[in-house]
């Protein structure tokens, strides 16, 4: 994908003040500044854990719709349990700055058209991976208890499988937050401590390819994520495209086999860096590669559901944390913006990142995508 590969093992196993660690941390920070995305290697991540996770979620989303609906919590803005298909709307369809981003892309590199503002046909499940704060949060709806599905063949596997894979992704991304901080000349714990009590979410999506498997079907419209960092494991079906900052390219995601994960910056990271790091855009669509994989899996695994599961984790800052740009990073962002302008790269109108609680930022974003009234 022509994205930098960052080796978390270097950070975990070598002296923090070593040249190798300092260079790898700088490489990680620069990757997010320049591209908004990177590939992360962490030898602790097991492909088998991801396989068990994908099997479980395929089986879960193959349940009857009435059974799935039992796990729906709209009163909690769908921030726990299941979100059924045709509920969440892509914000970019009606967001002027986002539409301007699309206009600045070459026509051949633009996402599939989302101007109809139709809800995404994907489902989702949110499973929190949290440490409860030692205080009463101002945002209890964003920090609710998990839901375990009732179906016996799902329930018996659910917690162990979700926690095993969720912990792998959470540990990987928290290590990366420390690397990014060091690479930005901040104390290593700056971001990790700010997210110590964050409502982190193992957040798989599910798309029924029997019903939504036609070429160029939009499964998740062009968007950025509202959290701090999004981390992706391998899906069984292609279709995820990312736009790396400064490339202008629509990049099909191909995560290497083994202990590799794709990481993209989210809106909280953009906010706290004053725009030095920009949230990464992405979409999920049915491509020819998706269709080829569907046909192959029909032959190789005829008894398995044809459901595309995304192996996704959202890492958040704590809901009660005061979200405001770090002055030194905001100053650096202004310099980068000026350099980009001199190179003829228009990044649109300058964004004002107002101070607010993280929970307020999340609630604002949820309203834009029709998950909160």
Beta strands, then each sheet from edge to edge (+ up, - down):
strand 1: 5-7
strand 2: 37-41
strand 3: 81-83
strand 4: 123-128
strand 5: 201-202
strand 6: 205-208
strand 7: 218-223
strand 8: 229-232
strand 9: 240-243
strand 10: 250-252
strand 11: 260-265
strand 12: 281-285
strand 13: 307-309
strand 14: 312-315
strand 15: 322-323
strand 16: 356-357
sheet 1: 1+ 2+ 11- 8+ 14- 5+ 4- 3+
sheet 2: 1+ 2+ 11- 8+ 14- 5+ 4- 6+ 13-
sheet 3: 7+ 12- 9+ 10-
sheet 4: 15+ 16-
end
